[in-house]
C-alpha cells in the first residue's frame, strides 16, 4: 500500500509539538530552540516530507530552484567544507520545496553562472566564497538576482552569513601565547580571499592583547603560501630560527607542514608545536591530534539558505550573521 503524504499535522503529532512549532522549524521564521528545530527537520527528512510546491508556485512565477556557486579552483583539502555547506543548503532547501543547481566560477570565468541567470533557472543564488574584488557578487547585483554570501565582505548591502573567524583565531592564538610561546609563526594563503584577512586580524588582535614585541613576542607572518613546496621552504627557515609554534590558516597548509615535519623527523610538539585555524576530516587522523578551531559548516549552509528563502518571500533579513566556533586544544600545541 502506498504511504500517504506526510503533513505538518502528522509531524506535530509524532513529536508532541504544536503545528506552529513545526511550521516555524520548516520556514526558519519565528523563535524556536535549535534542538527542537533540529528534531523537526531530522524527522521530516527521515520520513520524506515534501511540501506541495507545484500548487504553491503556479501563480508566483518561481522556478523553485536556487543556485549554489562553487569556486572552480578549490583544493581537494577544501572539499569537506563545500560538501558540508552543500548538505546544509540542500537539506533546508528540500524541506521548503526547492532544488539546488550548482555552478562553478573559476577566476574571471563566470560563464556557468551567467548561463543559469540568463536562462532564468534560479530564483536566487548562494555564493560559497567571498573575495576582496568580488566579480560574481557585482554581476548578481547588476542583474538584480537575490543572493546571500557565505563569508564576509565590506559591502554593506550584501546579506552575509559567516563563522566568526576573527574572534576564533584571536582566542586560539591567545591561548598559545598564554601557554608561554614567544616565537610564533603564521602561515597563510591567498590574500584575495576575505577569510584570509579575517584570520590574520584575529592573529594580530591576540598579539596586541599580549603586548606584542614589548612582551618579547617574536611573530612571523607569511602569506600567499599556496603549495607544498612553499610550505617546505618556509618550514626549513622557521625551524632554523627556533620557532616554537607554527600556526596554519587552514588544514591544507597544516597538512603540508605536518608532512614536512614527518619527513624531516621533527617531533611535534616536543621540537615545535603546530596548530590550525580550521579543523576538518583532513586532519582527523593525525598523530598527535592537532590543535584547531571547529566550525559547524552544515549550520553555515543551512543559515545561508534560510536567509535566501526569506528574502525570496519578501522578508527583511539580517545583513550580517556570525555563527560560533569551538577552540580545540589538543596534543600538538598548548
VENKA-V451227 format. One record per residue. N is the residue number from 0. OMEGA is omega in radians with two decimals (999 if undefined). D_LAST is the distance of its C-alpha to the last C-alpha in whole Angstrom. Layout:
n = {N	N}
omega = {OMEGA	OMEGA}
d_last = {D_LAST	D_LAST}
This chain:
n = {0	1	2	3	4	5	6	7	8	9	10	11	12	13	14	15	16	17	18	19	20	21	22	23	24	25	26	27	28	29	30	31	32	33	34	35	36	37	38	39	40	41	42	43	44	45	46	47	48	49	50	51	52	53	54	55	56	57	58	59	60	61	62	63	64	65	66	67	68	69	70	71	72	73	74	75	76	77	78	79	80	81	82	83	84	85	86	87	88	89	90	91	92	93	94	95	96	97	98	99	100	101	102	103	104	105	106	107	108	109	110	111	112	113	114	115	116	117	118	119	120	121	122	123	124	125	126	127	128	129	130	131	132	133	134	135	136	137	138	139	140	141	142	143	144	145	146	147	148	149	150	151	152	153	154	155	156	157	158	159	160	161	162	163	164	165	166	167	168	169	170	171	172	173	174	175	176	177	178	179	180	181	182	183	184	185	186	187	188	189	190	191	192	193	194	195	196	197	198	199	200	201	202	203	204	205	206	207	208	209	210	211	212	213	214	215	216	217	218	219	220	221	222	223	224	225	226	227	228	229	230	231	232	233	234	235	236	237	238	239	240	241	242	243	244	245	246	247	248	249	250	251	252	253	254	255	256	257	258	259	260	261	262	263	264	265	266	267	268	269	270	271	272	273	274	275	276	277	278	279	280	281	282	283	284	285	286	287	288	289	290	291	292	293	294	295	296	297	298	299	300	301	302	303	304	305	306	307	308	309	310	311	312	313	314	315	316	317	318	319	320	321	322	323	324	325	326	327	328	329	330	331	332	333}
omega = {-3.11	-3.14	-3.13	3.11	-3.14	3.12	3.07	3.12	3.10	-3.12	-3.13	-3.13	-3.11	-3.08	3.13	3.04	-3.13	3.07	3.09	3.12	3.13	-3.13	3.12	3.13	-3.13	-3.03	-3.05	-3.10	3.09	-3.10	3.10	-3.14	-3.10	3.12	3.11	3.11	-3.12	3.12	-3.12	-3.10	3.13	-3.14	-3.12	3.14	-3.11	-3.09	2.98	3.07	3.10	3.10	-3.13	-3.03	-3.14	3.11	-3.10	-2.95	-3.07	-3.07	-3.01	-3.14	3.13	3.06	-2.99	2.96	2.94	3.14	3.02	-3.06	3.11	3.03	-3.12	-3.10	-3.13	3.09	3.10	-3.13	3.12	-3.05	3.12	3.11	-3.09	3.08	-3.12	3.02	-3.12	3.13	3.13	-3.13	-3.03	3.12	-3.12	-3.13	-3.11	-3.13	3.10	3.11	3.13	2.97	-3.08	3.05	-3.11	3.01	3.12	2.99	-3.13	-3.09	3.13	-3.13	3.13	-3.00	3.13	3.12	-3.14	3.14	3.12	-3.13	-3.10	-3.13	3.08	-3.09	-3.10	3.07	-3.13	-3.00	2.99	3.04	-3.06	3.08	3.08	-3.10	3.06	3.05	-2.90	-3.13	3.11	3.14	3.13	-3.12	-3.12	3.12	3.12	-3.12	3.12	-3.13	3.08	3.12	3.05	3.12	2.93	-3.00	-3.09	3.08	3.10	-3.14	-3.07	-3.12	-3.02	3.02	-3.02	3.01	-3.05	2.90	-3.12	-3.06	-3.07	3.14	-3.12	-3.12	3.04	-3.10	-3.13	3.13	3.12	3.13	3.09	3.13	3.11	3.13	3.08	3.13	3.13	3.09	-3.01	-3.13	3.07	3.06	-3.07	-3.08	-2.96	3.14	3.12	3.13	-3.12	-3.11	3.10	3.13	-3.14	3.11	3.09	-3.14	3.08	3.09	-3.13	3.08	-3.12	3.09	-3.13	-3.12	-3.12	2.99	3.10	-3.09	3.11	3.10	-3.14	3.05	-3.12	-3.11	2.96	-3.12	-3.11	-3.07	-3.12	3.05	-2.96	3.08	-3.04	-3.13	3.11	3.11	-3.14	3.13	-3.12	-3.12	3.13	3.13	-3.13	3.14	3.09	3.11	3.08	3.04	-3.08	-3.10	3.08	3.12	3.11	-3.10	-3.14	-3.04	3.03	3.13	-3.14	3.10	3.09	-3.14	-3.13	3.09	3.10	-3.11	3.12	3.13	-3.12	3.14	3.07	-3.04	3.04	0.14	-3.00	3.14	3.11	3.08	-3.08	3.07	3.12	3.07	3.08	-3.08	3.06	-3.13	3.12	-3.13	-2.95	-3.05	-3.12	3.06	-0.02	3.11	-2.96	3.00	-3.02	-3.14	3.12	3.03	3.07	-3.02	3.08	3.10	3.10	3.11	-3.14	-3.13	3.12	3.12	3.11	-3.14	-3.13	-3.12	3.05	3.08	-3.13	3.07	3.10	-3.12	2.97	3.13	3.11	-3.13	-3.04	3.13	3.10	3.08	-3.00	-3.06	3.05	3.07	-3.09	3.09	-3.08	-2.96	-3.04	-3.11	2.99	999}
d_last = {60	58	55	56	53	51	51	49	51	50	47	47	49	47	44	46	45	47	48	47	43	44	45	42	40	42	42	39	41	41	39	37	34	32	32	36	36	34	36	39	38	37	40	42	41	41	45	46	46	48	50	53	52	55	57	55	55	58	59	56	56	53	51	49	46	43	42	38	37	35	34	36	34	31	28	28	25	25	28	26	25	29	30	28	30	33	33	32	35	38	37	38	41	42	43	44	47	45	44	42	43	41	41	39	39	38	38	41	43	43	47	45	44	48	50	48	49	52	53	52	50	47	47	44	41	37	35	32	31	31	32	33	36	37	40	40	40	43	45	44	45	48	49	49	46	44	40	37	34	31	28	29	32	33	37	37	40	38	36	33	30	27	23	21	19	19	18	15	14	14	12	9	10	10	7	5	9	9	6	9	9	12	14	12	15	15	18	20	23	27	27	30	28	27	24	23	24	22	19	20	21	18	16	18	18	15	16	19	18	16	19	19	20	22	19	18	16	17	17	18	20	21	23	26	24	26	27	25	27	26	22	23	25	22	20	22	22	19	18	21	20	17	15	11	9	12	12	15	17	18	18	21	19	16	19	21	18	17	20	21	18	20	23	22	21	18	15	12	9	11	13	11	8	9	9	12	14	16	16	19	21	21	17	18	19	16	15	12	12	10	8	11	13	16	19	23	25	28	28	28	31	33	32	34	37	37	38	40	42	43	43	46	47	48	45	43	40	37	36	32	30	26	25	21	18	15	11	10	6	7	7	7	4	0}
